Amino acid sequence: MPTHARNLIIGTIGNSSVHGSWSIQPAARTYDLLLINYGNQPGFGAADATHYLERKGMKWELLSYALETLPDVIARYTNVWCPDDDIRASPSEIDRLFALFEEYRLQMAQPAIAAGEVSYQVFRQRREVILRYAPLVELMCPLFTQSALRRVSATFGESLSGWGLDVIWPRLFAASEVAIIDAVGVEHTRPVGKGVMYQTLAKQNIDPRQEFAAVVARHGGFDARFHQRLIRGTIKLPAIRHPAARVHWLTRALEGLGVRRAVA
């Protein structure tokens, strides 16, 4: 299924994957799909994929495997999105995600979470803004430039669960290069902490919290109070607002001063 798309989704998919929402309308998409089937149904997802692999493992080790196995294939693409298989998004939303990512010259980003559970309330969608520059990008759906992906991939082996990686990645980029793209909201379809990954980790006696602590310690630690504010969503991040939202805000401000006229 050769194409000339500039964008790629790498999805690690299991038996209950909702990747079908990404794979419809192949002729109109601006992206290709590299699907890695880690489930127990051979061939599952192959018909939806531009590139396809089957291998058991966890998300970050499987992404490392893909980078090692298909380096020339992945190198063809400018931008790479790596969502979990429980992220539901339409092709039009995904196309917009890639477009805004390039428009604002980001290196790493994620769509906002419009529905479903989140680990960090700061990732909830704010419809009045286009994006917010962020000190953190969620593991469930990070988006990278090709060069940024290669840069962060050196850390994939540090945490089987991935916990802690999201804290250290933004340190590799400028503050203006990492963002939550609120203009695109996706759905997280499963409860946090209840997926196959956590069952697999428990069988191996791996505690994600311990992996988190070890990763951040190796990379200089972190501000626990600031991190809690991200979890609670009580921090205000620098934002780019929609033009209409700016006009609405200015209109209300002028009206509050007794100036009742249209704002151009």
C-alpha positions in Angstrom: 0.0 0.0 0.0 2.6 2.6 -1.1 1.7 6.3 -0.6 3.4 9.7 -0.6 2.1 10.9 2.8 4.4 13.1 4.9 2.9 12.0 8.2 2.8 8.6 10.0 0.9 7.0 12.8 2.7 4.3 14.7 0.1 2.3 16.6 0.7 -0.6 18.9 -2.6 -2.5 18.8 -4.2 -5.2 20.8 -7.4 -7.2 20.5 -9.7 -4.4 21.6 -8.0 -1.6 19.6 -10.1 1.3 18.4 -7.5 2.1 15.6 -10.3 1.6 13.1 -11.3 5.2 13.7 -7.9 6.3 12.3 -7.9 4.0 9.3 -11.1 5.0 7.5 -11.0 7.2 4.3 -7.5 6.1 3.2 -7.7 8.1 0.0 -8.3 11.4 1.7 -5.8 11.1 4.6 -2.5 13.0 4.9 -0.9 10.2 6.9 0.0 6.5 6.7 -0.4 3.8 9.4 2.3 1.6 10.8 0.5 -0.9 13.0 2.3 -3.3 15.4 0.0 -6.1 16.5 0.9 -7.3 20.0 -2.4 -9.2 20.5 -3.3 -12.8 20.1 -5.1 -12.5 16.8 -2.6 -13.0 13.9 -3.2 -10.6 11.1 -5.4 -8.3 13.1 -5.2 -4.8 11.7 -3.1 -5.8 8.7 -5.8 -4.7 6.2 -5.8 -1.2 7.7 -2.1 -0.7 7.7 0.4 0.8 5.2 3.1 -1.0 7.1 2.6 -3.9 9.5 4.5 -5.8 12.2 3.5 -8.5 14.7 5.4 -8.8 18.0 4.7 -9.2 21.7 5.8 -6.5 24.0 5.0 -3.1 25.6 4.5 0.1 23.7 7.9 1.7 24.1 9.9 -1.5 23.4 7.7 -2.1 20.4 8.4 1.4 19.1 12.1 0.8 19.6 11.7 -2.4 17.6 9.9 -0.6 14.8 12.7 2.0 14.6 15.3 -0.7 14.4 13.4 -2.9 12.0 12.0 -0.3 9.6 14.5 2.6 9.8 14.3 3.5 6.2 10.5 3.3 6.1 10.0 5.6 9.2 12.6 8.0 7.9 10.4 8.9 4.9 8.0 10.7 7.2 8.2 14.3 8.5 6.0 13.8 11.6 5.1 10.7 13.6 2.1 10.3 16.0 2.2 7.5 18.6 -1.2 7.1 20.1 -2.3 4.2 22.4 -4.8 1.8 20.8 -7.6 3.2 23.0 -7.5 6.7 21.5 -10.4 7.4 19.2 -10.0 10.1 16.6 -11.3 10.7 13.1 -9.1 11.2 10.1 -10.2 14.9 9.8 -9.1 15.5 13.4 -5.8 13.7 12.9 -5.2 15.7 9.7 -5.8 18.9 11.6 -3.5 17.7 14.4 -0.6 17.3 11.9 -1.4 20.6 10.2 -1.4 22.7 13.4 1.7 20.8 14.6 3.6 22.0 11.5 2.0 25.5 11.4 3.3 26.3 14.9 6.7 24.7 14.3 6.4 22.3 17.2 8.8 19.5 17.9 6.6 17.5 20.3 2.9 17.8 21.1 -0.3 16.0 21.8 -4.0 16.5 21.1 -6.1 17.5 24.1 -8.4 14.9 25.7 -12.0 15.8 24.9 -13.6 12.7 26.5 -12.6 9.9 28.8 -10.3 9.6 31.8 -6.9 11.4 32.1 -4.0 11.1 34.4 -3.4 14.9 34.2 -6.3 17.3 34.2 -4.2 19.8 32.4 -4.7 17.7 29.3 -8.5 18.3 29.3 -9.5 20.2 26.1 -10.0 24.0 26.3 -12.0 24.9 23.3 -11.3 28.7 23.5 -7.6 28.2 22.6 -5.7 26.7 19.7 -2.9 25.3 21.8 -1.1 25.7 25.1 2.7 25.5 25.5 3.3 22.7 28.0 6.1 21.3 30.2 4.7 17.8 29.7 3.1 15.6 27.0 1.1 12.6 27.9 2.4 9.1 27.1 -0.9 8.0 25.6 -0.7 10.1 22.4 2.6 12.0 21.8 3.4 13.5 18.4 6.9 14.1 17.2 8.9 15.5 14.3 11.1 12.9 12.8 14.2 14.4 14.4 12.4 14.7 17.8 11.4 11.0 17.7 14.9 9.9 17.1 16.1 12.1 19.9 13.6 10.8 22.5 13.9 7.2 21.4 17.2 6.9 23.3 15.1 6.9 26.5 12.6 4.2 25.5 14.5 1.5 27.2 14.6 3.3 30.5 11.1 2.5 31.5 9.0 -0.5 30.4 5.8 1.2 31.5 6.9 4.5 30.0 6.3 6.3 33.3 8.7 9.2 33.8 9.6 9.5 30.1 7.0 12.2 29.6 8.5 14.3 32.3 12.0 14.2 30.8 11.3 14.6 27.1 10.3 18.3 27.2 13.7 19.1 28.7 15.2 18.3 25.3 13.4 21.1 23.5 12.6 24.8 23.8 9.5 25.8 25.7 7.9 27.1 22.4 8.4 23.6 20.8 6.2 21.5 23.1 2.4 22.0 23.3 -1.1 20.6 24.0 -3.1 21.2 20.8 -6.6 22.1 22.1 -8.0 22.7 18.7 -8.1 18.9 18.3 -9.7 16.8 21.0 -9.6 13.0 21.1 -11.4 10.4 23.1 -9.6 8.1 25.6 -11.9 5.1 25.6 -10.6 3.0 28.5 -10.2 3.8 32.2 -6.7 5.0 33.3 -4.6 2.3 34.9 -6.8 -0.7 33.9 -5.4 -1.7 30.5 -3.4 -4.8 29.4 -0.2 -3.0 30.0 -0.8 -2.7 33.8 -1.8 -6.4 33.9 1.4 -7.3 32.2 3.5 -5.2 34.5 1.8 -6.7 37.6 2.7 -10.2 36.3 6.3 -9.1 36.0 6.3 -7.4 39.5 7.1 -4.1 37.9 5.7 -1.0 39.7 5.3 2.0 37.3 5.7 4.4 40.2 9.2 3.0 40.9 10.1 3.3 37.3 8.9 6.9 37.3 11.1 7.6 40.4 14.1 6.0 38.8 13.8 7.7 35.5 13.4 11.3 36.9 16.2 10.7 39.4 18.6 9.7 36.5 17.6 12.9 34.7 18.0 15.4 37.5 14.8 15.0 39.5 11.6 17.1 39.2 9.4 19.6 41.1 6.8 17.4 42.9 4.6 20.4 43.8 4.6 21.6 40.2 3.8 18.1 39.0 0.8 17.9 41.3 -0.5 21.1 39.8 -0.3 19.5 36.4 -2.2 16.5 37.7 -4.9 18.7 39.2 -5.0 21.0 36.2 -4.6 24.1 38.4 -1.7 25.6 36.4 -2.2 28.2 33.7 -0.1 27.6 30.6 0.9 30.1 28.0 -1.8 29.8 25.2 -2.5 30.9 21.7 -6.2 31.8 21.5 -8.6 31.5 18.5 -9.0 34.9 16.9 -12.7 34.8 17.6 -12.0 34.1 21.3 -9.7 37.1 21.5 -12.4 39.4 20.0 -15.0 38.1 22.4 -12.7 38.7 25.3 -11.9 42.2 24.2 -15.6 43.0 23.5 -16.5 41.9 27.1 -13.6 44.0 28.5 -14.7 47.1 26.7 -18.3 46.6 27.7 -17.1 46.4 31.3 -15.6 49.8 30.8 -18.9 51.2 29.4 -17.7 51.1 25.8 -20.5 49.5 23.8 -19.3 49.3 20.2 -18.3 46.7 17.8 -14.7 45.5 17.9 -13.1 44.9 14.5 
